[in-house]
Amino acid sequence: MIAFFDIWLIAKVFFVLAFAVYAGFAVMMVKQATLMKRTIRLGLDRLVIMTAWVHLIMVVLGLIGAVVIL
């Protein structure tokens, strides 16, 4: 029975760490979108930046939810 809980604990820790790495990529997406806005002038600058920030907020909320639930 103890080995069963250890496997699930390892799976939960792995899932939360993978989600944290994904959150890091979401931060990099915001940084890249901001850099793109400064270098390339497009009509969709605000939409791209807003989409990146909404994605980052959703990822952070998902990470918090994963930590709380798992």
C-alpha positions as CSV (number, residue, x, y, z in Angstrom):
1,M,0.0,0.0,0.0
2,I,2.9,2.4,0.7
3,A,4.4,1.9,-2.8
4,F,1.0,2.9,-4.3
5,F,1.1,6.2,-2.5
6,D,4.7,6.8,-3.4
7,I,3.9,6.3,-7.1
8,W,1.0,8.8,-6.9
9,L,3.2,11.3,-5.0
10,I,5.9,11.1,-7.7
11,A,3.2,11.5,-10.4
12,K,1.7,14.6,-8.7
13,V,5.1,16.2,-8.1
14,F,6.1,15.5,-11.8
15,F,2.8,17.0,-13.0
16,V,3.2,20.2,-10.9
17,L,6.9,20.6,-12.0
18,A,5.8,20.1,-15.7
19,F,3.1,22.8,-15.2
20,A,5.7,25.1,-13.7
21,V,8.0,24.7,-16.7
22,Y,4.9,25.4,-18.9
23,A,4.4,28.6,-16.9
24,G,8.0,29.6,-17.6
25,F,7.3,29.2,-21.3
26,A,4.2,31.4,-20.9
27,V,6.3,34.1,-19.4
28,M,8.7,33.8,-22.3
29,M,5.7,34.2,-24.7
30,V,4.8,37.5,-23.1
31,K,8.4,38.7,-23.3
32,Q,8.6,37.6,-27.0
33,A,5.3,39.3,-27.9
34,T,6.4,42.5,-26.2
35,L,9.7,42.4,-28.1
36,M,7.9,41.7,-31.4
37,K,5.6,44.7,-30.7
38,R,8.7,46.9,-30.5
39,T,10.4,45.6,-33.6
40,I,7.5,44.9,-36.0
41,R,4.6,47.3,-36.5
42,L,1.4,45.3,-37.1
43,G,-2.2,46.2,-36.8
44,L,-2.7,43.4,-34.3
45,D,-0.2,44.4,-31.7
46,R,-2.7,44.9,-28.9
47,L,-4.4,41.6,-29.7
48,V,-1.2,39.6,-29.6
49,I,-0.1,41.2,-26.4
50,M,-3.5,40.8,-24.8
51,T,-3.6,37.1,-25.9
52,A,-0.2,36.5,-24.4
53,W,-1.1,38.1,-21.1
54,V,-4.5,36.2,-20.9
55,H,-2.6,33.0,-21.6
56,L,-0.1,33.7,-18.8
57,I,-2.9,34.5,-16.3
58,M,-4.7,31.3,-17.2
59,V,-1.5,29.3,-16.8
60,V,-0.7,30.8,-13.4
61,L,-4.3,30.1,-12.2
62,G,-4.0,26.6,-13.5
63,L,-0.6,26.1,-11.7
64,I,-2.1,27.4,-8.5
65,G,-5.1,25.1,-8.9
66,A,-2.8,22.2,-9.5
67,V,-0.9,22.9,-6.4
68,V,-4.0,23.3,-4.3
69,I,-5.9,20.3,-5.7
70,L,-2.9,17.9,-6.0
